Amino acid sequence: MKNGQFFLFGILFLLSTTTYSQQALTAPPAPIPAEVMFGDKRTNFQLILSKPIDARGKFSFFNVTNGAVDYKNKADETEIVVVNNVLYDLGHNLKASAGAQWHFKLGLVPLMGLQFFKANPTWLIIVSPSICLLPGTNMETVSILEYKPSLGQKTRLYTRAQVLYNQSIEDGLHARSGYTFRAGITHKKFTYGVGMNFDYYGPSKFEKLNSGLFVRVSL
């Protein structure tokens, strides 16, 4: 129940932030992709939000919310990680980032780093290395590659590869890694297809695999 309350609070916060950004800036808002995968072992959820803060677009707010829950609704199998960063545009598709994540096990984790972002209608590339400052000092890198060629006037192929890797700087031990793959068809605002998640936890790299069908909508 406690995790569910935090998750609800995070969604309400995102919605309020989106409303504020739309009122404060006249530029058309960027789409907000929200995705759910119904896998054979559990359900995965991801929402990504990116909004400019100032009129010049030098500062922006970036959020990634990831969640997972098994079908027996076990508390120890429920995962929620909410990452909030303020970005400053350094030019050449590079941004400095600072913020914090709320982690379902670690609590509040301050972080700082860089983000490389480049996108067009066919390609999207994000590489975001950061240093997590608490409870230990860890290096974390998130990379996303999307390929979305046009198949028609309102239809596109959708493919995505996403990699997460987190390792302790102090002892060099593996903390968390994950590999996400999606393939489907986008029609207007909706995307449907198949997906696979490979998740690994702790120094022993305890493995959790999940595959199934996903649906994604651009809000």
N, C-alpha and C positions, 0 to 999 in steps of 0.2 A: 504493500500500500504506500509506503514511504517513497519508493522509487517511482510509483505511478504519480504521486503528487508532484515530485520534481519534474517529471516528464511533462505533465499538464502545465506547470508553471513555465517551463521552457517554451512550449508552443504558444502560450499566451504572450510571452515576452516577444517572441518573433513576430507575431501578428501586430502587436502594438508598435514595434520598431518599423515594420513595413508601412503601416498607416502614417506614422510620423514622417518617414522619408518621402512618401508620395505627396504629402501636404507641403513639405519644405522645399522640394525641388520640382521644377516644371518639366524636366526631361522625362521621357517615357520610362517607366520602371523596367528593370531587367527581369526576365522570367525567373521564377523560383521553382526549381525542379524538386518534386516530392515523389519518392519511390518506395514501394512496398514489394518485397519478394516473399511469396508463400513457398517455403522450401519443404523438403521431406522431413527435416528435423526441427526447424524453428522458423519464425518469421523475422525478417530483417527490414528495417526502416531507415531511410536516409533523406534528409532535407538540406539543401544548400541555399544560402541567402547571401547576396552581395549587393550592397546599396551605397551610393555616394553620400557623404556627410555634408560637404561644403559645395558651393555652386561651381567652383573651379574643378572639382573632381580630384583634388590632390589627396584628400582623406576619404576613406571609405570604411564601411563596416562589413565584416565577413564572418558568416556563421556556418558551421557544419554540425548537424545533429544526427547522430547514429544511435540506433536502438536495435535490440534483439531480444526475443522472448521465445521459450520453447512452448510446446502445445499443452504441457501439463501445468504451465504457469508457476513454475518453481522460482522462488525468490533468488536462489543462488545461480539460476540460469538467465536471469533478467539483466541485460546490459543497457546502460544509457550513458552516452558521452556527448556533451555539448561544448563545442569550441567556439569562443567569441574572440575575434581579433579586430583591432583598428589598424588599417593599412595606410601607409604613406607612399605615394607614387614617386619613385626615384627616376623614372624614365626608362626607355628601352624595355618595356614590359616587365620591369622589376619593381617590387614594392617591399618596403620594410614593414614588419608586423610586430605587434605587441598585444598581449591580452591574457586570457586564462581559459582553461577548460574545467568544466565540472565533470568529474569522473565518478562513476557509480561505486568504485572501491577506494580510489585514492583521495576523493574529495576535491578541493580546489587546487588546481595546478597552474601557477603562473608560467607564462612562456613568452619567448621572443624569437624572431627569426626573419626569414625572407620568403617572398613568394614570386615565382615567375609565372606569368599568365599570358597566354596568347590564344586567340580564338577567331574563327570565321565561321560561316555557315556549315563548312564541311569538317573542320578540325577544331579540337579544343585540347590545349596542353596546360596543365598546372603542375608545378613542382614546388613544394613548400617544405624546406628544412627548418627546424626550430629546435630550441633548447628548452626543455622542461626543467624548471628550477626547484620544484618541490614535488613529493617528499624527498626525492633524491635528485641528482643531476643526470638527466637523460637526453640523448639526441634522438629526435623523431623526424622522419621524413614521410610526407604524403605526396604521391604522384598520381595524376589522373590523365589518361589519354582517351579521347573520344574520336571516332571516325564516323561521319554522318553524311554519306554521299546522297545526292538527290536521286529518287526513283520515279518521280513524277511531280506534278504541280504542287501537291500537298502531302506527298509521301516521301519518306527518307528511310534508308537503312540506318540502324542505330547499333553501334558497337562501343564497348567501353572496357578498358583495363585499368584497375585501380590498385595501388600498392601502398601499404602502410608498414613502416618498420621503426621500432622503438628499441633502443639499446642503452643500457646504463653506461655513462662515461666513466664512473668511478671504478667499476670492476669489469667492464666490457661484456657483461652478460646480457643475453637476449631477454627482453621484457615482454614485447608484444609485436606480432606481425600479422598481416592479413593480405590476401590476394582476392580481388573481386573481378568477376568477368560477367559481361552482359552482352546479349545479341538479340535484336528484335527489329520491329518496324515502327516508325513514327508516322502517325497520321494526324495532322493539325497539332493539337496540344497533347495528344496521348501517345504513349509508347508501350508496346506489349512485346514480351519475348521470354527467353529462357536465361537463367543466371546460375552462377556457381560462386560460392564463398569458401575460401580456405583460411581458417583462423588458427593462430598458434599463440600459446600463452606461457609465460614464465621461462626460466632458464632451460627447462626440459622440453620446451616447445610442445606442450600438450595440445593435441590437434582436435579441432572441431570442423567438420565438413558439412556443407549444406548446399543443396541444389534444388531448383524448382522454377516456378513461373513468376514473372514480375510485371508490375504495371507502374508506369511513371507518368506524371502529369506536370505540365509547366503552368504554374499558377500565375 
